[in-house]
Amino acid sequence: MTDPTQQKPPVSARLRAVSFRGHKSSGDSGPGRYYPAFIEGGLSRAGMGAQVAQHYLMYEALEQASAVLHERLGTRFHFWLPQLHRLPSLTDDLRFWWGEQWSERIEVTPGIGEYVERIRTVSVDSVPLFVAHQYTRYLADLSGGQAIGRMVTEAYRLGDGPGARFYEFQEIDDAAAFKDHYRGLLDAEGFSEAEVEAIEAEVWEAYRLNNLAFSDLESRFEEYAA
Ligand code: HEM
């Protein structure tokens, strides 16, 4: 019989521990210039659109992978959660910042290119690795992202209009309750120990890739300041 004192914490708690380290490592390089300008209303339309465009590329890869897994596994895919999907709101936001020609302006810069490539490579064939990327992005959006959305809406005086729709989850009334539901899915999936370790490593990698993508924006700050 297994000794209960030797049992590992639930998957959700283990990922939360990785996230705790991830937030600390994101802060290690300091706030830079892009991010403070972003939340204080100091970016131009070019600068705002550049971040939305990065999100568009990330979520396009994630949501395509999710659709493939849903199609392949049907109801055995327990992480088919279209209420999370961000592409429609990202399209509204891009149209707002960049106008009708938004799609022609999307650039795949090196950091975001690496991130998207990673999502595409690992997620389509592996539910655990897909989950690592899904968890890292959407739980962030439902956590710190909610405060960021409010700050941006106020700083750029967006009111009820588009520009920061990405942060609004129309189909989720209670972000905290949804996060608990999601943690329940993680814990009930029955991932093996090897799978959980692979998810932990991939979440860590997702933090690194998020930072890398963000450094693309930081490096072009002069171009993006209002
Ligand atoms: C300035 C930027 C950020 C702020 C202010 C922020 C803030 C927060 C806060 C306050 C929580 C805890 C919420 C709760 O316990 O319910 C949280 C959770 C989370 N954040 Fe962030 N965050 C930021 C950036 C990021 C980034 C860049 C990522 C990764 C892409 C990320 C991923 C997550 C995840 C996955 C969680 C959920 C952790 C869990 O409960 O398992 N965050 N964030």
Boltz pocket constraint, residues with backbone or C-beta under 6 A from the ligand:
constraints:
  - pocket:
      binder: B
      contacts: [[A, 12], [A, 15], [A, 16], [A, 17], [A, 19], [A, 23], [A, 26], [A, 135], [A, 136], [A, 137], [A, 139], [A, 140], [A, 142], [A, 143], [A, 144], [A, 145], [A, 206], [A, 207], [A, 210]]
      max_distance: 6.0
